[in-house]
Amino acid sequence: MKTSKRILAALLAALTLFSLTACVSRQAQTTPPAQTTQQPTQQEAPAQDSNSSTDVEEPDAPAQTEEPDTTEPSDEQPEEASSEGGRTLVVYYSASGNTAAVAGYIADALGADTFELVPETPYSSDDLNWTVNGSRVNREHDDESLRDIALIADSVDNWDEYDTVFIGYPIWWAIAAWPVNNFVKNNDFTGKTVIPFCTSSSSGLGQSGELLAEMAGTGDWLDGQRFRSGASQSDVTDWVNSLGLN
């Protein structure tokens, strides 16, 4: 009898334990765990750049230079080029085109007029070949009387209106090519600023400008400039700008 009671008590205890376990299991299935709450974690939120708010998303403010000018106008008037005279002329003789190119660059930089010196008897390539004994330039070099080169024109219309005159030439035997001589001799440079320039593959300006000034006897002759054969427009323009004529 006692044995039966013990078995019954054990069965009741096991049944009670099974019931409690089943209850706890059902409660665990119906109650959501705290860790699964649908709140975004710190890593899931969009990254924020503390310097990327208004600087990137808002349109740039207008630059200060775009604001209307509210300053009072000055009583001073801007300097203007003198209208009295003021015209510039570029005179040149060119044997092979180099001096003509430089003359054109000068005229472009200053808005100047040009005047080409053209011999009545043009020089051919054979005439200009100084390496050949007896060529025209060699004969003229050896005999100064042959350097009196007649020009198709050696006077300029409205000459008195020019107050600045550039004179360009190639260098022949360290002096100005003599086709420019008659133009220099036959014109009055009084009151004019004269600026010589030359082209040469190797020789410098030398005394060519001074000799022309002596030949002219009038005018305010400035130091000139030598340009290499094939000089660039920027080189010529830089020199012109350095003269302060604009």
Phi and psi in degrees as GROMACS dihedral restraints (atoms count N, CA, C in turn):
[ dihedral_restraints ]
;  ai    aj    ak    al  type     phi  dphi    fc
    3     4     5     6     1   -60.5    20    10
    4     5     6     7     1   -36.2    20    10
    6     7     8     9     1   -66.3    20    10
    7     8     9    10     1   -38.9    20    10
    9    10    11    12     1   -64.8    20    10
   10    11    12    13     1   -40.6    20    10
   12    13    14    15     1   -62.6    20    10
   13    14    15    16     1   -38.7    20    10
   15    16    17    18     1   -66.5    20    10
   16    17    18    19     1   -40.8    20    10
   18    19    20    21     1   -65.2    20    10
   19    20    21    22     1   -41.2    20    10
   21    22    23    24     1   -64.5    20    10
   22    23    24    25     1   -41.2    20    10
   24    25    26    27     1   -63.6    20    10
   25    26    27    28     1   -39.3    20    10
   27    28    29    30     1   -65.8    20    10
   28    29    30    31     1   -40.2    20    10
   30    31    32    33     1   -65.9    20    10
   31    32    33    34     1   -41.1    20    10
   33    34    35    36     1   -63.0    20    10
   34    35    36    37     1   -40.8    20    10
   36    37    38    39     1   -64.6    20    10
   37    38    39    40     1   -41.2    20    10
   39    40    41    42     1   -66.3    20    10
   40    41    42    43     1   -40.0    20    10
   42    43    44    45     1   -64.7    20    10
   43    44    45    46     1   -42.1    20    10
   45    46    47    48     1   -61.7    20    10
   46    47    48    49     1   -44.7    20    10
   48    49    50    51     1   -62.4    20    10
   49    50    51    52     1   -39.8    20    10
   51    52    53    54     1   -65.5    20    10
   52    53    54    55     1   -39.3    20    10
   54    55    56    57     1   -65.4    20    10
   55    56    57    58     1   -43.7    20    10
   57    58    59    60     1   -62.8    20    10
   58    59    60    61     1   -40.2    20    10
   60    61    62    63     1   -65.4    20    10
   61    62    63    64     1   -41.3    20    10
   63    64    65    66     1   -66.1    20    10
   64    65    66    67     1   -36.9    20    10
   66    67    68    69     1   -65.5    20    10
   67    68    69    70     1   -45.9    20    10
   69    70    71    72     1   -62.1    20    10
   70    71    72    73     1   -38.6    20    10
   72    73    74    75     1   -65.1    20    10
   73    74    75    76     1   -43.0    20    10
   75    76    77    78     1   -64.2    20    10
   76    77    78    79     1   -36.6    20    10
   78    79    80    81     1   -66.1    20    10
   79    80    81    82     1   -38.0    20    10
   81    82    83    84     1   -65.8    20    10
   82    83    84    85     1   -33.0    20    10
   84    85    86    87     1   -76.2    20    10
   85    86    87    88     1   -26.9    20    10
   87    88    89    90     1   -94.2    20    10
   88    89    90    91     1   -14.3    20    10
   90    91    92    93     1  -101.7    20    10
   91    92    93    94     1   116.2    20    10
   93    94    95    96     1   -66.1    20    10
   94    95    96    97     1   138.7    20    10
   96    97    98    99     1   -69.4    20    10
   97    98    99   100     1   149.0    20    10
   99   100   101   102     1   -63.5    20    10
  100   101   102   103     1   -30.4    20    10
  102   103   104   105     1   -73.7    20    10
  103   104   105   106     1   -14.0    20    10
  105   106   107   108     1  -100.3    20    10
  106   107   108   109     1    14.7    20    10
  108   109   110   111     1   -60.3    20    10
  109   110   111   112     1   133.7    20    10
  111   112   113   114     1   -81.0    20    10
  112   113   114   115     1    56.4    20    10
  114   115   116   117     1  -104.0    20    10
  115   116   117   118     1   133.2    20    10
  117   118   119   120     1   -64.6    20    10
  118   119   120   121     1   137.5    20    10
  120   121   122   123     1   -76.7    20    10
  121   122   123   124     1   169.7    20    10
  123   124   125   126     1   -60.9    20    10
  124   125   126   127     1   -35.7    20    10
  126   127   128   129     1   -71.8    20    10
  127   128   129   130     1   -25.8    20    10
  129   130   131   132     1   -82.0    20    10
  130   131   132   133     1   -20.3    20    10
  132   133   134   135     1   -70.7    20    10
  133   134   135   136     1   147.1    20    10
  135   136   137   138     1   -59.0    20    10
  136   137   138   139     1   139.4    20    10
  138   139   140   141     1   -67.7    20    10
  139   140   141   142     1   137.6    20    10
  141   142   143   144     1  -111.8    20    10
  142   143   144   145     1   127.9    20    10
  144   145   146   147     1  -100.7    20    10
  145   146   147   148     1   117.6    20    10
  147   148   149   150     1   -60.9    20    10
  148   149   150   151     1   -17.4    20    10
  150   151   152   153     1  -105.9    20    10
  151   152   153   154     1     7.6    20    10
  153   154   155   156     1  -113.0    20    10
  154   155   156   157     1    21.8    20    10
  156   157   158   159     1   -80.5    20    10
  157   158   159   160     1   -86.2    20    10
  159   160   161   162     1   -81.8    20    10
  160   161   162   163     1   -28.1    20    10
  162   163   164   165     1   -62.4    20    10
  163   164   165   166     1   -35.7    20    10
  165   166   167   168     1   -92.6    20    10
  166   167   168   169     1   -43.5    20    10
  168   169   170   171     1   -83.9    20    10
  169   170   171   172     1   -30.4    20    10
  171   172   173   174     1   -88.1    20    10
  172   173   174   175     1   147.4    20    10
  174   175   176   177     1   -64.2    20    10
  175   176   177   178     1   148.9    20    10
  177   178   179   180     1   -64.7    20    10
  178   179   180   181     1   145.9    20    10
  180   181   182   183     1   -71.0    20    10
  181   182   183   184     1   148.9    20    10
  183   184   185   186     1   -57.7    20    10
  184   185   186   187     1   141.6    20    10
  186   187   188   189     1   -63.1    20    10
  187   188   189   190     1   153.0    20    10
  189   190   191   192     1   -61.1    20    10
  190   191   192   193     1   -32.1    20    10
  192   193   194   195     1   -71.0    20    10
  193   194   195   196     1   -13.2    20    10
  195   196   197   198     1   -88.5    20    10
  196   197   198   199     1   -12.1    20    10
  198   199   200   201     1   -71.5    20    10
  199   200   201   202     1   147.8    20    10
  201   202   203   204     1   -61.2    20    10
  202   203   204   205     1   143.5    20    10
  204   205   206   207     1   -80.0    20    10
  205   206   207   208     1   116.6    20    10
  207   208   209   210     1  -106.3    20    10
  208   209   210   211     1     7.3    20    10
  210   211   212   213     1   -71.5    20    10
  211   212   213   214     1   149.5    20    10
  213   214   215   216     1   -71.1    20    10
  214   215   216   217     1   139.4    20    10
  216   217   218   219     1   -63.6    20    10
  217   218   219   220     1   142.1    20    10
  219   220   221   222     1   -81.0    20    10
  220   221   222   223     1   150.7    20    10
  222   223   224   225     1   -72.3    20    10
  223   224   225   226     1   -18.7    20    10
  225   226   227   228     1   -76.5    20    10
  226   227   228   229     1   137.5    20    10
  228   229   230   231     1   -96.3    20    10
  229   230   231   232     1   144.2    20    10
  231   232   233   234     1   -62.7    20    10
  232   233   234   235     1   145.7    20    10
  234   235   236   237     1   -69.1    20    10
  235   236   237   238     1   138.3    20    10
  237   238   239   240     1  -123.2    20    10
  238   239   240   241     1   152.5    20    10
  240   241   242   243     1   -62.8    20    10
  241   242   243   244     1   142.6    20    10
  243   244   245   246     1   -61.5    20    10
  244   245   246   247     1   135.7    20    10
  246   247   248   249     1   -92.7    20    10
  247   248   249   250     1    -3.3    20    10
  249   250   251   252     1   -85.7    20    10
  250   251   252   253     1   110.0    20    10
  252   253   254   255     1    70.6    20    10
  253   254   255   256     1  -115.7    20    10
  255   256   257   258     1    76.8    20    10
  256   257   258   259     1    -8.8    20    10
  258   259   260   261     1   -80.6    20    10
  259   260   261   262     1   146.8    20    10
  261   262   263   264     1  -120.2    20    10
  262   263   264   265     1   139.6    20    10
  264   265   266   267     1  -125.5    20    10
  265   266   267   268     1   136.5    20    10
  267   268   269   270     1  -112.3    20    10
  268   269   270   271     1   110.3    20    10
  270   271   272   273     1  -101.2    20    10
  271   272   273   274     1   138.1    20    10
  273   274   275   276     1  -155.6    20    10
  274   275   276   277     1   151.7    20    10
  276   277   278   279     1  -117.3    20    10
  277   278   279   280     1   133.2    20    10
  279   280   281   282     1  -129.9    20    10
  280   281   282   283     1   123.4    20    10
  282   283   284   285     1   -85.7    20    10
  283   284   285   286     1   -37.6    20    10
  285   286   287   288     1  -129.8    20    10
  286   287   288   289     1     7.2    20    10
  288   289   290   291     1   105.1    20    10
  289   290   291   292     1   -18.4    20    10
  291   292   293   294     1   -66.1    20    10
  292   293   294   295     1   -46.2    20    10
  294   295   296   297     1   -67.4    20    10
  295   296   297   298     1   -36.0    20    10
  297   298   299   300     1   -61.4    20    10
  298   299   300   301     1   -39.4    20    10
  300   301   302   303     1   -64.2    20    10
  301   302   303   304     1   -45.9    20    10
  303   304   305   306     1   -63.3    20    10
  304   305   306   307     1   -41.6    20    10
  306   307   308   309     1   -58.5    20    10
  307   308   309   310     1   -41.4    20    10
  309   310   311   312     1   -64.3    20    10
  310   311   312   313     1   -38.6    20    10
  312   313   314   315     1   -64.8    20    10
  313   314   315   316     1   -40.9    20    10
  315   316   317   318     1   -63.2    20    10
  316   317   318   319     1   -45.6    20    10
  318   319   320   321     1   -61.5    20    10
  319   320   321   322     1   -40.6    20    10
  321   322   323   324     1   -63.1    20    10
  322   323   324   325     1   -41.3    20    10
  324   325   326   327     1   -67.4    20    10
  325   326   327   328     1   -30.7    20    10
  327   328   329   330     1  -111.7    20    10
  328   329   330   331     1    -4.2    20    10
  330   331   332   333     1    64.6    20    10
  331   332   333   334     1    36.3    20    10
  333   334   335   336     1   -91.9    20    10
  334   335   336   337     1   163.6    20    10
  336   337   338   339     1   -85.6    20    10
  337   338   339   340     1   158.4    20    10
  339   340   341   342     1  -123.8    20    10
  340   341   342   343     1   153.1    20    10
  342   343   344   345     1  -144.0    20    10
  343   344   345   346     1   113.1    20    10
  345   346   347   348     1   -91.6    20    10
  346   347   348   349     1   135.3    20    10
  348   349   350   351     1   -90.3    20    10
  349   350   351   352     1   117.1    20    10
  351   352   353   354     1  -119.8    20    10
  352   353   354   355     1   117.5    20    10
  354   355   356   357     1   -62.3    20    10
  355   356   357   358     1   144.6    20    10
  357   358   359   360     1   -60.5    20    10
  358   359   360   361     1   -37.6    20    10
  360   361   362   363     1  -107.6    20    10
  361   362   363   364     1    99.7    20    10
  363   364   365   366     1   -61.7    20    10
  364   365   366   367     1   154.7    20    10
  366   367   368   369     1   -86.7    20    10
  367   368   369   370     1   128.0    20    10
  369   370   371   372     1   -86.4    20    10
  370   371   372   373     1   172.2    20    10
  372   373   374   375     1   -63.6    20    10
  373   374   375   376     1   -34.1    20    10
  375   376   377   378     1   -68.6    20    10
  376   377   378   379     1   -38.6    20    10
  378   379   380   381     1   -59.4    20    10
  379   380   381   382     1   -35.1    20    10
  381   382   383   384     1   -88.3    20    10
  382   383   384   385     1    -2.4    20    10
  384   385   386   387     1   -80.0    20    10
  385   386   387   388     1    92.3    20    10
  387   388   389   390     1   -72.3    20    10
  388   389   390   391     1   -10.8    20    10
  390   391   392   393     1   -80.6    20    10
  391   392   393   394     1    -7.5    20    10
  393   394   395   396     1  -103.9    20    10
  394   395   396   397     1   120.4    20    10
  396   397   398   399     1   -60.7    20    10
  397   398   399   400     1   134.8    20    10
  399   400   401   402     1    88.3    20    10
  400   401   402   403     1    -0.4    20    10
  402   403   404   405     1   -66.8    20    10
  403   404   405   406     1   162.8    20    10
  405   406   407   408     1   -56.9    20    10
  406   407   408   409     1   -48.7    20    10
  408   409   410   411     1   -65.3    20    10
  409   410   411   412     1   -33.2    20    10
  411   412   413   414     1   -67.4    20    10
  412   413   414   415     1   -41.9    20    10
  414   415   416   417     1   -63.1    20    10
  415   416   417   418     1   -42.6    20    10
  417   418   419   420     1   -67.7    20    10
  418   419   420   421     1   -34.9    20    10
  420   421   422   423     1   -64.6    20    10
  421   422   423   424     1   -41.6    20    10
  423   424   425   426     1   -76.3    20    10
  424   425   426   427     1   -24.9    20    10
  426   427   428   429     1  -127.5    20    10
  427   428   429   430     1   102.3    20    10
  429   430   431   432     1   -61.0    20    10
  430   431   432   433     1   -25.0    20    10
  432   433   434   435     1   -65.0    20    10
  433   434   435   436     1   -21.0    20    10
  435   436   437   438     1   -84.2    20    10
  436   437   438   439     1    -2.9    20    10
  438   439   440   441     1   -87.2    20    10
  439   440   441   442     1     4.1    20    10
  441   442   443   444     1   -81.5    20    10
  442   443   444   445     1    82.0    20    10
  444   445   446   447     1   -89.1    20    10
  445   446   447   448     1   116.3    20    10
  447   448   449   450     1   -71.3    20    10
  448   449   450   451     1   139.2    20    10
  450   451   452   453     1  -110.3    20    10
  451   452   453   454     1   150.5    20    10
  453   454   455   456     1   -59.6    20    10
  454   455   456   457     1   -38.1    20    10
  456   457   458   459     1  -149.8    20    10
  457   458   459   460     1   134.8    20    10
  459   460   461   462     1  -129.1    20    10
  460   461   462   463     1    14.2    20    10
  462   463   464   465     1  -127.8    20    10
  463   464   465   466     1   149.4    20    10
  465   466   467   468     1  -114.8    20    10
  466   467   468   469     1   133.7    20    10
  468   469   470   471     1   -61.6    20    10
  469   470   471   472     1   141.0    20    10
  471   472   473   474     1    57.2    20    10
  472   473   474   475     1    36.4    20    10
  474   475   476   477     1   -53.7    20    10
  475   476   477   478     1   -38.4    20    10
  477   478   479   480     1   -67.3    20    10
  478   479   480   481     1   -16.1    20    10
  480   481   482   483     1   -81.2    20    10
  481   482   483   484     1   -11.9    20    10
  483   484   485   486     1   -93.2    20    10
  484   485   486   487     1   129.9    20    10
  486   487   488   489     1  -110.4    20    10
  487   488   489   490     1    -9.4    20    10
  489   490   491   492     1  -130.7    20    10
  490   491   492   493     1   127.3    20    10
  492   493   494   495     1  -128.8    20    10
  493   494   495   496     1   120.8    20    10
  495   496   497   498     1   -91.3    20    10
  496   497   498   499     1   140.0    20    10
  498   499   500   501     1  -126.6    20    10
  499   500   501   502     1   120.0    20    10
  501   502   503   504     1  -118.4    20    10
  502   503   504   505     1   151.7    20    10
  504   505   506   507     1  -166.2    20    10
  505   506   507   508     1   157.1    20    10
  507   508   509   510     1   -78.9    20    10
  508   509   510   511     1   159.2    20    10
  510   511   512   513     1   -90.3    20    10
  511   512   513   514     1   125.4    20    10
  513   514   515   516     1  -119.9    20    10
  514   515   516   517     1   117.9    20    10
  516   517   518   519     1    50.5    20    10
  517   518   519   520     1    47.7    20    10
  519   520   521   522     1    70.1    20    10
  520   521   522   523     1     9.5    20    10
  522   523   524   525     1  -130.9    20    10
  523   524   525   526     1   172.0    20    10
  525   526   527   528     1   -66.5    20    10
  526   527   528   529     1   139.9    20    10
  528   529   530   531     1   -54.1    20    10
  529   530   531   532     1   128.8    20    10
  531   532   533   534     1   -66.9    20    10
  532   533   534   535     1   -13.0    20    10
  534   535   536   537     1   -60.7    20    10
  535   536   537   538     1   -14.6    20    10
  537   538   539   540     1   -83.8    20    10
  538   539   540   541     1   -14.8    20    10
  540   541   542   543     1   -59.3    20    10
  541   542   543   544     1   -47.3    20    10
  543   544   545   546     1   -66.1    20    10
  544   545   546   547     1   -32.3    20    10
  546   547   548   549     1   -64.6    20    10
  547   548   549   550     1   -43.7    20    10
  549   550   551   552     1   -65.4    20    10
  550   551   552   553     1   -40.9    20    10
  552   553   554   555     1   -69.3    20    10
  553   554   555   556     1   -34.9    20    10
  555   556   557   558     1   -94.2    20    10
  556   557   558   559     1     5.7    20    10
  558   559   560   561     1  -126.2    20    10
  559   560   561   562     1   147.2    20    10
  561   562   563   564     1   -94.4    20    10
  562   563   564   565     1   117.0    20    10
  564   565   566   567     1   -97.9    20    10
  565   566   567   568     1    12.7    20    10
  567   568   569   570     1   -55.8    20    10
  568   569   570   571     1   129.9    20    10
  570   571   572   573     1    80.3    20    10
  571   572   573   574     1     3.8    20    10
  573   574   575   576     1  -110.6    20    10
  574   575   576   577     1   146.5    20    10
  576   577   578   579     1   -91.4    20    10
  577   578   579   580     1   126.3    20    10
  579   580   581   582     1  -116.3    20    10
  580   581   582   583     1   129.5    20    10
  582   583   584   585     1  -126.2    20    10
  583   584   585   586     1   109.4    20    10
  585   586   587   588     1   -80.0    20    10
  586   587   588   589     1   152.1    20    10
  588   589   590   591     1  -148.7    20    10
  589   590   591   592     1   152.4    20    10
  591   592   593   594     1  -140.9    20    10
  592   593   594   595     1   165.3    20    10
  594   595   596   597     1  -123.5    20    10
  595   596   597   598     1   142.7    20    10
  597   598   599   600     1  -164.0    20    10
  598   599   600   601     1   143.6    20    10
  600   601   602   603     1   -77.4    20    10
  601   602   603   604     1   -22.3    20    10
  603   604   605   606     1  -144.1    20    10
  604   605   606   607     1   -41.4    20    10
  606   607   608   609     1   -73.2    20    10
  607   608   609   610     1   154.1    20    10
  609   610   611   612     1   -90.5    20    10
  610   611   612   613     1  -175.3    20    10
  612   613   614   615     1   -65.0    20    10
  613   614   615   616     1   -32.6    20    10
  615   616   617   618     1    57.2    20    10
  616   617   618   619     1  -140.5    20    10
  618   619   620   621     1   -98.3    20    10
  619   620   621   622     1    15.8    20    10
  621   622   623   624     1   -59.9    20    10
  622   623   624   625     1   -41.9    20    10
  624   625   626   627     1   -66.2    20    10
  625   626   627   628     1   -40.7    20    10
  627   628   629   630     1   -64.8    20    10
  628   629   630   631     1   -40.3    20    10
  630   631   632   633     1   -66.1    20    10
  631   632   633   634     1   -37.7    20    10
  633   634   635   636     1   -67.3    20    10
  634   635   636   637     1   -38.5    20    10
  636   637   638   639     1   -61.7    20    10
  637   638   639   640     1   -40.9    20    10
  639   640   641   642     1   -64.8    20    10
  640   641   642   643     1   -38.8    20    10
  642   643   644   645     1   -64.7    20    10
  643   644   645   646     1   -39.0    20    10
  645   646   647   648     1   -73.6    20    10
  646   647   648   649     1   -45.0    20    10
  648   649   650   651     1    77.5    20    10
  649   650   651   652     1    -7.8    20    10
  651   652   653   654     1  -138.7    20    10
  652   653   654   655     1   165.5    20    10
  654   655   656   657     1    96.1    20    10
  655   656   657   658     1   158.3    20    10
  657   658   659   660     1  -100.3    20    10
  658   659   660   661     1    97.4    20    10
  660   661   662   663     1   -88.5    20    10
  661   662   663   664     1   124.6    20    10
  663   664   665   666     1   -95.3    20    10
  664   665   666   667     1   166.7    20    10
  666   667   668   669     1   -62.6    20    10
  667   668   669   670     1   141.3    20    10
  669   670   671   672     1   -98.0    20    10
  670   671   672   673     1  -164.8    20    10
  672   673   674   675     1  -144.0    20    10
  673   674   675   676     1   137.1    20    10
  675   676   677   678     1  -102.0    20    10
  676   677   678   679     1   137.4    20    10
  678   679   680   681     1  -119.1    20    10
  679   680   681   682     1   142.2    20    10
  681   682   683   684     1   -69.3    20    10
  682   683   684   685     1   159.4    20    10
  684   685   686   687     1   -61.4    20    10
  685   686   687   688     1   132.4    20    10
  687   688   689   690     1    77.6    20    10
  688   689   690   691     1    27.8    20    10
  690   691   692   693     1   -58.9    20    10
  691   692   693   694     1   145.5    20    10
  693   694   695   696     1   -82.0    20    10
  694   695   696   697     1   156.6    20    10
  696   697   698   699     1   -63.2    20    10
  697   698   699   700     1   -37.1    20    10
  699   700   701   702     1   -64.2    20    10
  700   701   702   703     1   -38.6    20    10
  702   703   704   705     1   -62.6    20    10
  703   704   705   706     1   -44.0    20    10
  705   706   707   708     1   -67.4    20    10
  706   707   708   709     1   -43.1    20    10
  708   709   710   711     1   -63.9    20    10
  709   710   711   712     1   -39.6    20    10
  711   712   713   714     1   -60.2    20    10
  712   713   714   715     1   -42.6    20    10
  714   715   716   717     1   -64.6    20    10
  715   716   717   718     1   -46.1    20    10
  717   718   719   720     1   -58.1    20    10
  718   719   720   721     1   -43.8    20    10
  720   721   722   723     1   -63.6    20    10
  721   722   723   724     1   -32.1    20    10
  723   724   725   726     1   -68.1    20    10
  724   725   726   727     1   -16.7    20    10
  726   727   728   729     1   -78.8    20    10
  727   728   729   730     1   -15.5    20    10
  729   730   731   732     1    69.0    20    10
  730   731   732   733     1    34.0    20    10
  732   733   734   735     1   -92.1    20    10
  733   734   735   736     1   -15.1    20    10
